[in-house]
Amino acid sequence: MKVLKSNVENIANEKKLIYMMTKGTRTAFKDLTDEDLDHSWPVDAYLIYEDTSSDGSTVNTMISILSGSRIIGGQSKPFIESFKEIIEIMENEPISIHVNKRVSKQQRSYYTATLDC
């Protein structure tokens, strides 16, 4: 695993948090309920990282977001890109986001993030 972007200040000292966010129990975007999708998620911590297979090759770019006692995440490229845009604009300010479920022209679901303003 390689961390690409994070707001965790000292990753080396936050091993339990990193484990929780990458290997622990989290709710995948596809498993969020309608109530969850209508929810504002304060971003307490986030990790954008490359997940690797047992031979060390990169499998996917992933994101995990800690919000209170819940961790949500997944590998949705549109979500990761929209989240990166938010954190770039907001810099180090505290943020809350909404997870949005969209449907493509091919009728496939995908997810994006929007800033809770």
C-alpha positions as a Markdown table, in Angstrom:
| # | Residue | x | y | z |
|---|---|---|---|---|
| 1 | Met | 0.0 | 0.0 | 0.0 |
| 2 | Lys | 1.2 | 3.5 | -0.9 |
| 3 | Val | -0.5 | 6.6 | 0.5 |
| 4 | Leu | -0.9 | 9.2 | -2.2 |
| 5 | Lys | -2.7 | 11.9 | -0.3 |
| 6 | Ser | -3.9 | 12.3 | 3.2 |
| 7 | Asn | -4.7 | 14.8 | 6.0 |
| 8 | Val | -3.3 | 12.5 | 8.6 |
| 9 | Glu | -0.5 | 14.6 | 9.9 |
| 10 | Asn | 2.1 | 12.0 | 11.0 |
| 11 | Ile | 1.2 | 8.7 | 9.2 |
| 12 | Ala | 4.1 | 6.9 | 10.7 |
| 13 | Asn | 2.7 | 7.5 | 14.2 |
| 14 | Glu | -0.9 | 6.7 | 13.3 |
| 15 | Lys | -0.6 | 3.0 | 12.4 |
| 16 | Lys | -3.8 | 1.9 | 14.0 |
| 17 | Leu | -5.8 | 4.7 | 12.2 |
| 18 | Ile | -4.2 | 3.7 | 8.9 |
| 19 | Tyr | -5.0 | 0.1 | 9.5 |
| 20 | Met | -8.6 | 0.9 | 10.4 |
| 21 | Met | -9.0 | 3.0 | 7.2 |
| 22 | Thr | -7.4 | 0.6 | 4.8 |
| 23 | Lys | -8.0 | -2.9 | 6.2 |
| 24 | Gly | -10.8 | -2.4 | 8.8 |
| 25 | Thr | -14.5 | -2.4 | 8.4 |
| 26 | Arg | -15.7 | 0.3 | 6.1 |
| 27 | Thr | -18.9 | 1.0 | 4.2 |
| 28 | Ala | -18.4 | 0.9 | 0.4 |
| 29 | Phe | -20.1 | 3.7 | -1.6 |
| 30 | Lys | -22.3 | 1.1 | -3.3 |
| 31 | Asp | -23.6 | -0.1 | 0.2 |
| 32 | Leu | -24.7 | 3.4 | 1.4 |
| 33 | Thr | -28.4 | 3.7 | 2.0 |
| 34 | Asp | -30.6 | 6.5 | 0.7 |
| 35 | Glu | -30.4 | 8.0 | 4.2 |
| 36 | Asp | -26.6 | 7.9 | 4.0 |
| 37 | Leu | -26.6 | 9.5 | 0.6 |
| 38 | Asp | -28.8 | 12.4 | 2.1 |
| 39 | His | -26.3 | 12.7 | 5.0 |
| 40 | Ser | -23.6 | 15.3 | 5.5 |
| 41 | Trp | -20.2 | 13.6 | 6.2 |
| 42 | Pro | -17.8 | 15.6 | 8.2 |
| 43 | Val | -14.3 | 14.6 | 7.0 |
| 44 | Asp | -12.2 | 13.8 | 10.1 |
| 45 | Ala | -9.5 | 12.0 | 8.2 |
| 46 | Tyr | -9.0 | 10.8 | 4.6 |
| 47 | Leu | -6.6 | 8.6 | 2.8 |
| 48 | Ile | -6.2 | 8.2 | -1.0 |
| 49 | Tyr | -3.9 | 5.3 | -1.5 |
| 50 | Glu | -2.9 | 2.6 | -4.0 |
| 51 | Asp | -4.0 | -0.8 | -3.0 |
| 52 | Thr | -1.6 | -3.6 | -3.9 |
| 53 | Ser | -1.9 | -7.3 | -4.6 |
| 54 | Ser | 0.1 | -9.9 | -2.7 |
| 55 | Asp | 2.9 | -9.7 | -5.4 |
| 56 | Gly | 3.2 | -6.0 | -4.8 |
| 57 | Ser | 1.6 | -4.8 | -8.1 |
| 58 | Thr | -0.9 | -1.9 | -7.9 |
| 59 | Val | -4.5 | -3.0 | -8.1 |
| 60 | Asn | -6.6 | 0.2 | -7.6 |
| 61 | Thr | -6.5 | 3.7 | -6.3 |
| 62 | Met | -8.7 | 3.7 | -3.2 |
| 63 | Ile | -10.2 | 6.3 | -0.9 |
| 64 | Ser | -11.2 | 6.0 | 2.8 |
| 65 | Ile | -12.9 | 8.8 | 4.8 |
| 66 | Leu | -13.3 | 8.7 | 8.5 |
| 67 | Ser | -16.4 | 10.5 | 9.6 |
| 68 | Gly | -17.1 | 10.2 | 13.3 |
| 69 | Ser | -17.1 | 6.5 | 14.1 |
| 70 | Arg | -17.8 | 5.4 | 10.5 |
| 71 | Ile | -15.5 | 4.8 | 7.6 |
| 72 | Ile | -16.7 | 5.1 | 4.0 |
| 73 | Gly | -14.8 | 4.5 | 0.9 |
| 74 | Gly | -14.2 | 2.7 | -2.3 |
| 75 | Gln | -12.5 | 2.9 | -5.7 |
| 76 | Ser | -14.9 | 5.2 | -7.6 |
| 77 | Lys | -12.6 | 7.3 | -9.9 |
| 78 | Pro | -15.3 | 10.1 | -10.2 |
| 79 | Phe | -15.6 | 10.3 | -6.5 |
| 80 | Ile | -11.8 | 10.4 | -5.9 |
| 81 | Glu | -11.4 | 13.1 | -8.5 |
| 82 | Ser | -14.3 | 15.3 | -7.2 |
| 83 | Phe | -13.0 | 14.8 | -3.6 |
| 84 | Lys | -9.5 | 15.9 | -4.7 |
| 85 | Glu | -11.0 | 19.0 | -6.2 |
| 86 | Ile | -12.7 | 19.8 | -3.0 |
| 87 | Ile | -9.6 | 19.4 | -0.8 |
| 88 | Glu | -7.5 | 21.4 | -3.2 |
| 89 | Ile | -9.9 | 24.3 | -3.1 |
| 90 | Met | -10.5 | 24.1 | 0.6 |
| 91 | Glu | -6.9 | 23.5 | 1.5 |
| 92 | Asn | -6.6 | 22.6 | 5.2 |
| 93 | Glu | -10.0 | 23.9 | 6.3 |
| 94 | Pro | -12.5 | 21.5 | 7.9 |
| 95 | Ile | -15.0 | 20.2 | 5.5 |
| 96 | Ser | -18.1 | 18.1 | 5.2 |
| 97 | Ile | -19.2 | 16.4 | 2.0 |
| 98 | His | -22.2 | 14.7 | 0.4 |
| 99 | Val | -21.8 | 11.4 | -1.4 |
| 100 | Asn | -23.9 | 11.6 | -4.6 |
| 101 | Lys | -25.1 | 8.5 | -6.6 |
| 102 | Arg | -25.3 | 9.2 | -10.3 |
| 103 | Val | -26.3 | 7.0 | -13.3 |
| 104 | Ser | -24.3 | 7.0 | -16.5 |
| 105 | Lys | -25.8 | 6.9 | -20.0 |
| 106 | Gln | -25.0 | 3.2 | -19.9 |
| 107 | Gln | -27.2 | 2.9 | -16.8 |
| 108 | Arg | -24.2 | 2.2 | -14.5 |
| 109 | Ser | -24.1 | 3.7 | -11.1 |
| 110 | Tyr | -21.1 | 5.9 | -10.0 |
| 111 | Tyr | -20.4 | 8.2 | -7.2 |
| 112 | Thr | -19.2 | 11.8 | -6.7 |
| 113 | Ala | -18.5 | 14.1 | -3.8 |
| 114 | Thr | -19.8 | 17.6 | -3.3 |
| 115 | Leu | -18.9 | 20.1 | -0.6 |
| 116 | Asp | -21.6 | 20.6 | 2.0 |
| 117 | Cys | -22.0 | 24.4 | 1.9 |
